[in-house]
Amino acid sequence: MITTEIKQDLKIIYDRECDRIYRIAMVYLRNVCDAEDAVQAVFVKLMEKPQCFEDEEHEKAWFILVTKNYCRDILRSSWRKRIDLGDIPERASEEVMENDVLLHMMKLPVKYREVLYLYYYEGYSVGEMSQMLDRKESTIQTQLATARKKLKIELEKEGFIYAGK
């Protein structure tokens, strides 16, 4: 049975983590409805198996990892319909993609989107991402470098960055 105290604690955690989970889910799923489902699924998981977090950083890492795993499961599922970037609803670009850089980042493959997002938007170090994503630090560094190059090329094509010699 969920007590009033537990409900209050869950509300505090929800208020603190909801937006982050949604943004991470958008990075992976690129679909507003699926991202909203991910937020619900992650919090259901927390309610089914309550966690004892050491601190807020541990809590943040847990939510990112669970969200990432949920999104990967959704992307792997056989019923998942692949969508074209052109099918992303306008609402997604208004609510989540607050700037053109993020919009262009969303066009990159997921392995590049996730490292860029975790590094620049969540502030994780290469070492922390290595543990979180279960990849070597050198792999994370290579993916970050490649992601930056690909993003730069995209931004140059659109005229956001001067591509002069």
Contact map, one row per residue, 1 for C-alpha under 8 A:
111000000000000000000000000000000000000000000000000000000000000000000000000000000000000000000000000000000000000000000000000000000000000000000000000000000000000000000
111101100000000000000000000000000000000000000000000000000000000000000000000000000000000000000000000000000000000000000000000000000000000000000000000000000000000000000
111111100000000000000000000000000000000000000000000000000000000000000000000000000000000000000000000000000000000000000000000000000000000000000000000000000000000000000
011111110000000000000000000000000000000000000000000000000000000000000000000000000000000000000000000000000000000000000000000000000000000000000000000000000000000000000
001111111000000000000000000000000000000000000000000000000000000000000000000000000000000000000000000000000000000000000000000000000000000000000000000000000000000000000
011111111100000000000000000000000000000000000000000000000000000000000000000000000000000000000000000000000000000000000000000000000000000000000000000000000000000000000
011111111110000000000000000000000000000000000000000000000000000000000000000000000000000000000000000000000000000000000000000000000000000000000000000000000000000000000
000111111111000000000000000000000000000000000000000000000000000000000000000000000000000000000000000000000000000000000000000000000000000000000000000000000000000000000
000011111111100000000000000000000000000000000000000000000000000000000000000000000000000000000000000000000000000000000000000000000000000000000000000000000000000000000
000001111111110000000000000000000000000000000000000000000000000000000000000000000000000000000000000000000000000000000000000000000000000000000000000000000000000000000
000000111111111000000000000000000000000000000000000000000000000000000000000000000000000000000000000000000000000000000000000000000000000000000000000000000000000000000
000000011111111100000000000000000000000000000000000000000000000000000000000000000000000000000000000000000000000000000000000000000000000000000000000000000000000000000
000000001111111110000000000000000000000000000000000000000000000000000000000000000000000000000000000000000000000000000000000000000000000000000000000000000000000000000
000000000111111111000000000000000000000000100000000000000000000000000000000000000000000000000000000000000000000000000000000000000000000000000000000000000000000000000
000000000011111111100000000000000000000000000000000000000000000000000000000000000000000000000000000000000000000000000000000000000000000000000000000000000000000000000
000000000001111111100000000000000000000000000000000000000000000000000000000000000000000000000000000000000000000000000000000000000000000000000000000000000000000000000
000000000000111111111000000000000000000000000000000000000001001000000000000000000000000000000000000000000000000000000000000000000000000000000000000000000000000000000
000000000000011111111100000000000000001000000000000000000000000000000000000000000000000000000000000000000000000000000000000000000000000000000000000000000000000000000
000000000000001111111110000000000000000000000000000000000000000000000000000000000000000000000000000000000000000000000000000000000000000000000000000000000000000000000
000000000000000011111111000000000000000000000000000000000000000000000000000000000000000000000000000000000000000000000000000000000000000000000000000000000000000000000
000000000000000011111111100000000000011000000000000000000000001100100000000000000000000000000000000000000000000000000000000000000000000000000000000000000000000000000
000000000000000001111111110000000011011000000000000000000000000000000000000000000000000000000000000000000000000000000000000000000000000000000000000000000000000000000
000000000000000000111111111000000010000000000000000000000000000000000000000000000000000000000001000000000000000000000000000000000000000000000000000000000000000000000
000000000000000000011111111100000000000000000000000000000000000100110000000000000000000000000000000000000000000000001000000000000000000000000000000000000000000000000
000000000000000000001111111111000110011000000000000000000000000000110010000000000000000000000000000000000000000000000000000000000000000000000000000000000000000000000
000000000000000000000111111111110010000000000000000000000000000000000000000000000000000000000001000000000000000000000000000000000000000000000000000000000000000000000
000000000000000000000011111111000000000000000000000000000000000000000000000000000000000000000000000000000100010011001000000000000000000000000000000000000000000000000
000000000000000000000001111111000000000000000000000000000000000000010011000000000000000000000000000000000000010011000000000000000000000000000000000000000000000000000
000000000000000000000000111111100110000000000000000000000000000000000010001000000000000000000000000000000000000000000000000000000000000000000000000000000000000000000
000000000000000000000000111111110110000000000000000000000000000000000000000000000000100100000000000000000100000000000000000000000000000000000000000000000000000000000
000000000000000000000000010011111110000000000000000000000000000000000000000000000000000110010000000000000000000000000000000000000000000000000000000000000000000000000
000000000000000000000000010001111111000000000000000000000000000000000000000000000000000110110000000000000000000000000000000000000000000000000000000000000000000000000
000000000000000000000000000000111111100000000000000000000000000000000000000000000000000000000000000000000000000000000000000000000000000000000000000000000000000000000
000000000000000000000000100011111111110000000000000000000000000000000000000000000000000000000000000000000000000000000000000000000000000000000000000000000000000000000
000000000000000000000110110011111111111000000000000000000000000000000000000000000000000000000000000000000000000000000000000000000000000000000000000000000000000000000
000000000000000000000100000000011111111100000000000000000000000000000000000000000000000000000000000000000000000000000000000000000000000000000000000000000000000000000
000000000000000000000000000000001111111110000000000000000000000000000000000000000000000000000000000000000000000000000000000000000000000000000000000000000000000000000
000000000000000000001100100000000111111111000000000000000000000000100110000000000000000000000000000000000000000000000000000000000000000000000000000000000000000000000
000000000000000001001100100000000011111111100000000000000000000000100000000000000000000000000000000000000000000000000000000000000000000000000000000000000000000000000
000000000000000000000000000000000001111111110000000000000000000000000000000000000000000000000000000000000000000000000000000000000000000000000000000000000000000000000
000000000000000000000000000000000000111111111000000000000000000000000100000000000000000000000000000000000000000000000000000000000000000000000000000000000000000000000
000000000000000000000000000000000000011111111100000000000000001001100100000000000000000000000000000000000000000000000000000000000000000000000000000000000000000000000
000000000000010000000000000000000000001111111110000000000000000000000000000000000000000000000000000000000000000000000000000000000000000000000000000000000000000000000
000000000000000000000000000000000000000111111111000000000000000000000000000000000000000000000000000000000000000000000000000000000000000000000000000000000000000000000
000000000000000000000000000000000000000011111111110000000000000000000000000000000000000000000000000000000000000000000000000000000000000000000000000000000000000000000
000000000000000000000000000000000000000001111111111000000000000000000000000000000000000000000000000000000000000000000000000000000000000000000000000000000000000000000
000000000000000000000000000000000000000000111111110000000000000000000000000000000000000000000000000000000000000000000000000000000000000000000000000000000000000000000
000000000000000000000000000000000000000000011111110000000000000000000000000000000000000000000000000000000000000000000000000000000000000000000000000000000000000000000
000000000000000000000000000000000000000000001111111000000000000000000000000000000000000000000000000000000000000000000000000000000000000000000000000000000000000000000
000000000000000000000000000000000000000000001111111100000000000000000000000000000000000000000000000000000000000000000000000000000000000000000000000000000000000000000
000000000000000000000000000000000000000000000100111110000000000000000000000000000000000000000000000000000000000000000000000000000000000000000000000000000000000000000
000000000000000000000000000000000000000000000000011111000000000000000000000000000000000000000000000000000000000000000000000000000000000000000000000000000000000000000
000000000000000000000000000000000000000000000000001111110110000000000000000000000000000000000000000000000000000000000000000000000000000000000000000000000000000000000
000000000000000000000000000000000000000000000000000111110110000000000000000000000000000000000000000000000000000000000000000000000000000000000000000000000000000000000
000000000000000000000000000000000000000000000000000011111110000000000000000000000000000000000000000000000000000000000000000000000000000000000000000000000000000000000
000000000000000000000000000000000000000000000000000011111111000000000000000000000000000000000000000000000000000000000000000000000000000000000000000000000000000000000
000000000000000000000000000000000000000000000000000000111111100000000000000000000000000000000000000000000000000000000000000000000000000000000000000000000000000000000
000000000000000000000000000000000000000000000000000011111111110000000000000000000000000000000000000000000000000000000000000000000000000000000000000000000000000000000
000000000000000000000000000000000000000000000000000011111111111000000000000000000000000000000000000000000000000000000000000000000000000000000000000000000000000000000
000000000000000010000000000000000000000000000000000000011111111100000000000000000000000000000000000000000000000000000000000000000000000000000000000000000000000000000
000000000000000000000000000000000000000000000000000000001111111110000000000000000000000000000000000000000000000000000000000000000001000000000000000000000000000000000
000000000000000000000000000000000000000000000000000000000111111111000000000000000000000000000000000000000000000000000000000000000000000000000000000000000000000000000
000000000000000010001000000000000000000001000000000000000011111111100000000000000000000000000000000000000000000000000000000000000000000000000000000000000000000000000
000000000000000000001001000000000000000000000000000000000001111111110000000000000000000000000000000000000000000000000000000000000000000000000000000000000000000000000
000000000000000000000000000000000000000000000000000000000000111111111000000000000000000000000000000000000000000000000000000000000001100000000000000000000000000000000
000000000000000000000000000000000000000001000000000000000000011111111100000000000000000000000000000000000000000000000000000000000000000000000000000000000000000000000
000000000000000000001001100000000000011001000000000000000000001111111110000000000000000000000000000000000000000000000000000000000000000000000000000000000000000000000
000000000000000000000001100100000000000000000000000000000000000111111111000000000000000000000000000000000000000000000000000000000000000000000000000000000000000000000
000000000000000000000000000000000000000000000000000000000000000011111111100000000000000000000000000000000000000000000000000000000000000000000000000000000000000000000
000000000000000000000000000000000000010011000000000000000000000001111111110000000000000000000000000000000000000000000000000000000000000000000000000000000000000000000
000000000000000000000000100110000000010000000000000000000000000000111111111000000000000000000000000000000000000000000000000000000000000000000000000000000000000000000
000000000000000000000000000100000000000000000000000000000000000000011111111100000000000000000000000000000000000000000000000000000000000000000000000000000000000000000
000000000000000000000000000000000000000000000000000000000000000000001111111110000000000000000000000000000000000000000000000000000000000000000000000000000000000000000
000000000000000000000000000000000000000000000000000000000000000000000111111110010000000000000000000000000000000000000000000000000000000000000000000000000000000000000
000000000000000000000000000010000000000000000000000000000000000000000011111110010000000000000000000000000000000000000000000000000000000000000000000000000000000000000
000000000000000000000000000000000000000000000000000000000000000000000001111111010000000000000000000000000000000000000000000000000000000000000000000000000000000000000
000000000000000000000000000000000000000000000000000000000000000000000000111111110000000000000000000000000000000000000000000000000000000000000000000000000000000000000
000000000000000000000000000000000000000000000000000000000000000000000000000111110000000000000000000000000000000000000000000000000000000000000000000000000000000000000
000000000000000000000000000000000000000000000000000000000000000000000000000011111000000000000000000000000000000000000000000000000000000000000000000000000000000000000
000000000000000000000000000000000000000000000000000000000000000000000000011111111100000000000000000000000000000000000000000000000000000000000000000000000000000000000
000000000000000000000000000000000000000000000000000000000000000000000000000000111110000000000000000000000000000000000000000000000000000000000000000000000000000000000
000000000000000000000000000000000000000000000000000000000000000000000000000000011111000000000000000000000000000000000000000000000000000000000000000000000000000000000
000000000000000000000000000000000000000000000000000000000000000000000000000000001111101100000000000000000000000000000000000000000000000000000000000000000000000000000
000000000000000000000000000000000000000000000000000000000000000000000000000000000111111100000000000000000000000000000000000000000000000000000000000000000000000000000
000000000000000000000000000001000000000000000000000000000000000000000000000000000011111100000000000000000010000000000000000000000000000000000000000000000000000000000
000000000000000000000000000000000000000000000000000000000000000000000000000000000001111100000000000000000000000000000000000000000000000000000000000000000000000000000
000000000000000000000000000000000000000000000000000000000000000000000000000000000011111110000000000000000000000000000000000000000000000000000000000000000000000000000
000000000000000000000000000001110000000000000000000000000000000000000000000000000011111111011000000000000000000000000000000000000000000000000000000000000000000000000
000000000000000000000000000000110000000000000000000000000000000000000000000000000000001111111000000000000000000000000000000000000000000000000000000000000000000000000
000000000000000000000000000000000000000000000000000000000000000000000000000000000000000111111100000000000000000000000000000000000000000000000000000000000000000000000
000000000000000000000000000000010000000000000000000000000000000000000000000000000000000011111110000000000000000000000000000000000000000000000000000000000000000000000
000000000000000000000000000000110000000000000000000000000000000000000000000000000000000111111111100000000000000000000000000000000000000000000000000000000000000000000
000000000000000000000000000000000000000000000000000000000000000000000000000000000000000111111111110000100000000000000000000000000000000000000000000000000000000000000
000000000000000000000000000000000000000000000000000000000000000000000000000000000000000001111111110000000000000000000000000000000000000000000000000000000000000000000
000000000000000000000000000000000000000000000000000000000000000000000000000000000000000000111111110000000000000000000000000000000000000000000000000000000000000000000
000000000000000000000010010000000000000000000000000000000000000000000000000000000000000000011111110000000000000000000000000000000000000000000000000000000000000000000
000000000000000000000000000000000000000000000000000000000000000000000000000000000000000000011111111101100000000000000000000000000000000000000000000000000000000000000
000000000000000000000000000000000000000000000000000000000000000000000000000000000000000000001111111101100000000000000000000000000000000000000000000000000000000000000
000000000000000000000000000000000000000000000000000000000000000000000000000000000000000000000000111111100000000000000000000000000000000000000000000000000000000000000
000000000000000000000000000000000000000000000000000000000000000000000000000000000000000000000000111111110000000000000000000000000000000000000000000000000000000000000
000000000000000000000000000000000000000000000000000000000000000000000000000000000000000000000000001111111000000000000000000000000000000000000000000000000010000000000
000000000000000000000000000000000000000000000000000000000000000000000000000000000000000000000000111111111100000000000000000000000000000000000000000000000000000000000
000000000000000000000000000000000000000000000000000000000000000000000000000000000000000000001000111111111110000000000000000000000000000000000000000000000000000000000
000000000000000000000000000000000000000000000000000000000000000000000000000000000000000000000000000111111111000000000000000000000000000000000000000000100110000000000
000000000000000000000000000000000000000000000000000000000000000000000000000000000000000000000000000011111111000010000000000000000000000000000000000000100000000000000
000000000000000000000000001001000000000000000000000000000000000000000000000000000000000000000000000001111111100010000000000000000000000000000000000000000000000000000
000000000000000000000000000000000000000000000000000000000000000000000000000000000000100000000000000000111111100000000000000000000000000000000000000000000000000000000
000000000000000000000000000000000000000000000000000000000000000000000000000000000000000000000000000000011111110110000000000000000000000000000000001001100000000000000
000000000000000000000000000000000000000000000000000000000000000000000000000000000000000000000000000000000111111110000000000000000000000000000000000000000000000000000
000000000000000000000000001100000000000000000000000000000000000000000000000000000000000000000000000000000001111111000000000000000000000000000000000000000000000000000
000000000000000000000000000000000000000000000000000000000000000000000000000000000000000000000000000000000000111111100000000000000000000000000010000000000000000000000
000000000000000000000000000000000000000000000000000000000000000000000000000000000000000000000000000000000001111111110000000000000000000000000011011000000000000000000
000000000000000000000000001100000000000000000000000000000000000000000000000000000000000000000000000000001101111111111000000000000000000000000000001000000000000000000
000000000000000000000000001100000000000000000000000000000000000000000000000000000000000000000000000000000000011111111100000000000000000000000000000000000000000000000
000000000000000000000000000000000000000000000000000000000000000000000000000000000000000000000000000000000000001111111110000000001000000000010011000000000000000000000
000000000000000000000000000000000000000000000000000000000000000000000000000000000000000000000000000000000000000111111111100000000000000000000001001100000000000000000
000000000000000000000001001000000000000000000000000000000000000000000000000000000000000000000000000000000000000011111111110000000000000000000000000000000000000000000
000000000000000000000000000000000000000000000000000000000000000000000000000000000000000000000000000000000000000001111111111100001000000000000000000000000000000000000
000000000000000000000000000000000000000000000000000000000000000000000000000000000000000000000000000000000000000000111111111111001000000000000000000000000000000000000
000000000000000000000000000000000000000000000000000000000000000000000000000000000000000000000000000000000000000000011111111100000000000000000000000000000000000000000
000000000000000000000000000000000000000000000000000000000000000000000000000000000000000000000000000000000000000000011111111000000000000000000000000000000000000000000
000000000000000000000000000000000000000000000000000000000000000000000000000000000000000000000000000000000000000000001111111100000000000000000000000000000000000000000
000000000000000000000000000000000000000000000000000000000000000000000000000000000000000000000000000000000000000000000111111110000000000000000000000000000000000000000
000000000000000000000000000000000000000000000000000000000000000000000000000000000000000000000000000000000000000000000111011111011000000000000000000000000000000000000
000000000000000000000000000000000000000000000000000000000000000000000000000000000000000000000000000000000000000000000010001111111000000000000000000000000000000000000
000000000000000000000000000000000000000000000000000000000000000000000000000000000000000000000000000000000000000000000010000111111100000010011000000000000000000000000
000000000000000000000000000000000000000000000000000000000000000000000000000000000000000000000000000000000000000000000000000011111110000010000000000000000000000000000
000000000000000000000000000000000000000000000000000000000000000000000000000000000000000000000000000000000000000000000000000111111111000000000000000000000000000000000
000000000000000000000000000000000000000000000000000000000000000000000000000000000000000000000000000000000000000000100110000111111111111010010000000000000000000000000
000000000000000000000000000000000000000000000000000000000000000000000000000000000000000000000000000000000000000000000000000001111111111110010000000000000000000000000
000000000000000000000000000000000000000000000000000000000000000000000000000000000000000000000000000000000000000000000000000000111111111000000000000000000000000000000
000000000000000000000000000000000000000000000000000000000000100010000000000000000000000000000000000000000000000000000000000000011111110000000000000000000000000000000
000000000000000000000000000000000000000000000000000000000000000010000000000000000000000000000000000000000000000000000000000000001111111000000000000000000000000000000
000000000000000000000000000000000000000000000000000000000000000000000000000000000000000000000000000000000000000000000000000000001111111100000000000000000000000000000
000000000000000000000000000000000000000000000000000000000000000000000000000000000000000000000000000000000000000000000000000000001110111110110000000000000000000000000
000000000000000000000000000000000000000000000000000000000000000000000000000000000000000000000000000000000000000000000000000000000100011111110000000000000000000000000
000000000000000000000000000000000000000000000000000000000000000000000000000000000000000000000000000000000000000000000000000001101100001111111000000000000000000000000
000000000000000000000000000000000000000000000000000000000000000000000000000000000000000000000000000000000000000000000000000000000000000111111100000000000000000000000
000000000000000000000000000000000000000000000000000000000000000000000000000000000000000000000000000000000000000000000000000000000000001111111110000000000000000000000
000000000000000000000000000000000000000000000000000000000000000000000000000000000000000000000000000000000000000000100000000001001100001111111111000000000000000000000
000000000000000000000000000000000000000000000000000000000000000000000000000000000000000000000000000000000000000000000000000001000000000011111111100000000000000000000
000000000000000000000000000000000000000000000000000000000000000000000000000000000000000000000000000000000000000000000000000000000000000001111111110000000000000000000
000000000000000000000000000000000000000000000000000000000000000000000000000000000000000000000000000000000000001100100000000000000000000000111111111000000000000000000
000000000000000000000000000000000000000000000000000000000000000000000000000000000000000000000000000000000000000100110000000000000000000000011111111100000000000000000
000000000000000000000000000000000000000000000000000000000000000000000000000000000000000000000000000000000000000000000000000000000000000000001111111110000000000000000
000000000000000000000000000000000000000000000000000000000000000000000000000000000000000000000000000000000000000100000000000000000000000000000111111111000000000000000
000000000000000000000000000000000000000000000000000000000000000000000000000000000000000000000000000000000001000110010000000000000000000000000011111111100000000000000
000000000000000000000000000000000000000000000000000000000000000000000000000000000000000000000000000000000000000000010000000000000000000000000001111111110000000000000
000000000000000000000000000000000000000000000000000000000000000000000000000000000000000000000000000000000000000000000000000000000000000000000000111111111000000000000
000000000000000000000000000000000000000000000000000000000000000000000000000000000000000000000000000000000001000000000000000000000000000000000000011111111100000000000
000000000000000000000000000000000000000000000000000000000000000000000000000000000000000000000000000000011001000000000000000000000000000000000000001111111110000000000
000000000000000000000000000000000000000000000000000000000000000000000000000000000000000000000000000000000000000000000000000000000000000000000000000111111111000010000
000000000000000000000000000000000000000000000000000000000000000000000000000000000000000000000000000000000000000000000000000000000000000000000000000011111111100000000
000000000000000000000000000000000000000000000000000000000000000000000000000000000000000000000000000000010000000000000000000000000000000000000000000001111111110000000
000000000000000000000000000000000000000000000000000000000000000000000000000000000000000000000000000010010000000000000000000000000000000000000000000000111111111110000
000000000000000000000000000000000000000000000000000000000000000000000000000000000000000000000000000000000000000000000000000000000000000000000000000000011111111111100
000000000000000000000000000000000000000000000000000000000000000000000000000000000000000000000000000000000000000000000000000000000000000000000000000000001111111100000
000000000000000000000000000000000000000000000000000000000000000000000000000000000000000000000000000000000000000000000000000000000000000000000000000000000111111110000
000000000000000000000000000000000000000000000000000000000000000000000000000000000000000000000000000000000000000000000000000000000000000000000000000000000011111111000
000000000000000000000000000000000000000000000000000000000000000000000000000000000000000000000000000000000000000000000000000000000000000000000000000000000011111111000
000000000000000000000000000000000000000000000000000000000000000000000000000000000000000000000000000000000000000000000000000000000000000000000000000000010011011111100
000000000000000000000000000000000000000000000000000000000000000000000000000000000000000000000000000000000000000000000000000000000000000000000000000000000001001111110
000000000000000000000000000000000000000000000000000000000000000000000000000000000000000000000000000000000000000000000000000000000000000000000000000000000001000011111
000000000000000000000000000000000000000000000000000000000000000000000000000000000000000000000000000000000000000000000000000000000000000000000000000000000000000001111
000000000000000000000000000000000000000000000000000000000000000000000000000000000000000000000000000000000000000000000000000000000000000000000000000000000000000000111
